[in-house]
């Protein structure tokens, strides 16, 4: 019983670390995107149709990302099973949950995702689309990229076993995201989030690049 309790405790500890790696990295990417994008919009005097400063993401889009793409995948990480936890040496009682490798992952993944989102914002207008469409494309990339980022977030010191709950959560999230941009009423609620079909190639291509 004691051995089983220790094993379960170590598994829970690993899953909490994965949870923190995922949420911290995705939230860092949003902070960097909004901060840097706002500064660039101010410097270049980019405005939306109302004349307001063109922000990289609207408040509704940020709320949608945090509610719809963070919740289910993060909860699904609780069902991860990591083999070999009993072969690891006991951790010191004062060791932080967000250790040095996890902090490096958060900074690297979050920064890379923000840079790719800024690249999308710069690329789409060059393809002949307006600034609102560019923002909508970056919004979909942030959401889809966030869902896919759960997989590299799971790889701490070893590769965990397959997690069907996580697969289901990610696939459901991607389906909901596509529907949100496809239906006119939901796209309008999310700040004109509808995009042409060909731009979904940009969304998924960039998301897979961030995943790699």
N, C-alpha and C positions, 0 to 999 in steps of 0.2 A: 504493500500500500504506500509506504514512504517513497519507494523508488518511482512508482506511478505518479505520485503527487509532484515529485521533483521534475519528472519528465514533462508533465502538463504545465508546470510553472515555467519551465524553460521555453516551451512552445509558445505560451502566452507572451512571454517577454519578446521573443522573436517577432511575433505578429504585431505587437505594439510598435516595435522598431520599424517594421514595414509600413505600418499605418502612418507614422510620423514622417518617414522618408517620402511617402506619396503626397501627403497633404502639404508638408512644408515646401516641397519642390514645386508643386503646382501653384500654390499661393505666392511663392516668390516670383514665379514667371508672370503672374498677373500684376503684381506690384511693379516689377521692372517694366512691363509693357505699358502700363498706364502712366507711370512716371516719365519714362523716356519719350513715349509717344506724345504725351501732353507738351513736353518741352519742345519737341520737334514741330508740333502743330503751331505752337506759339511763335517759334522762330521763323517758320515759313508762312505764318498767317493763314493757316488752313481753316476754312469755315464750312459749316454744314448749310443746309438750305435756309435755316432760320437766322443765320448770321452768327451763331454761337461757335465757340472754338470747337474744332472737330476732335473729340476725344477718341482714343483707340477702341474703347469699349464703352457702351452706355451703361447706366446703372442697372437697367433691366437685364442686360446681357451678363454682367458680372454676377448678379443674383442668380440667374439661371445656371451659370456654370457651377457656382458654389452649391446650389441645391440639387441639381439634377445629375451632374457628372462626378461630384465628390462623394455623395452619400452611399449609393449602392455598392460601387467598387470598394470603397473603404471598409464597409461592413463585411463584404465578401472575403476580405483579407483575414478576418477572424477565423475562417474555416481552413486556412492554410495549415498543412502538416509538413514540418521540416524534418527529414530523417537525419539521424546522427547527432541529435542534441545531447544525448547522454555521453557521447565521446568527447565533448568539449570540456575544458577545464572550468571549474566554477568561477563565476565573475566576482570581482570584489564588490562588497556591499555599496561602495561609494561610486561605482562606475555609472556614467550618465547614460540615459536612454538614447540620446542623440550623440553617439560616439563620433570619433574623428572620421572614419570612412563614411558614415551616414551623412555627416555635415558636408563632406566633399561632394557626395552624390547630390545633395540638396542644391548646393551652389552651382555645380556643373549642369545638372539637368534643368534647373530653373532658369539659369542664364541662357542656355542653348535654346530653350523653348521660347523665351522672350525675343531673342535675336531672330529666330525663324519667323515669329509672328510679325515683327517689324519688317522683315524681308517681304512677307506677304503683302503688308500694307503698301510697300514701295513698288512691288511687282504688278499688282492688279491694275492700278491706273495706267501703267505703261502698256498693258494689253488692251487698252481702249475703254475701260469701265470707269464709272464715276467713283467718287470717294466713299459714298455710302455703301456701294457694292464691295469696295475694298475692305471697309470695316466689317461688313457682314461675313466676308470670307475669312478674315482674321478671327472673328468670333467663332465660327464653326471649326476652324483649325484648333483654337484653344480648347474647345470642348472635346473634340475627337482625340486630339493629342493628349489631353488629360486622361481620358479613358484608357488609352493604350499605354500610358506611362505607369499604370499599375503593375505591369509585368516586369519591367526592369527594377521597379521599387521592391519587388519580392526577393531579389537576389542579394542577400547580405553576404554571409560567408560560404553559403552553399546554395544549390538550386532546390527549391521546394518541390513537393509532389504536385501533379496536376490538380487544379481546383476548379471543378465544374461550376460551382456557384459564381466564381469570378468570371469565367467564360460567359455565363448567362447574363451577369450584370453588365459586362462590357458590351455584349451584343445588343442587349436591350437599350442601353444608353445610346449606342450609335444609331439604332433604329429611331429612338425618340428624337435625337438631334436632327436626323434627316427629315423626319416628319415636321419638326418645328420650323425648318426652313422651307419646306415644300408647301404647306398649307398657307394661303394668304392671310387668314385671320391670326394665326400664331406668329407668322413672320412680321406682321404689323405690330403685334404686342411686344416683340423683341427688337423693335427699332429697325424696321425694314430689313429683316434678316434673310429674305429670299435671295438666292443667287442662281445664276444660270447653271445648267447641268454640267457644262464643261469646267466650271470653276470647282466643282466637287473633286475633280481630278487633282487640282492644286491642293485642296484641303487634305485629301487622303495621302497624296504623295508627300506633302510636307510633314504630316503626322507620322507616317512611316519613317521618314528621315529622322525625326525627333526620337522615335522609338529605338532606332538603331544606334 
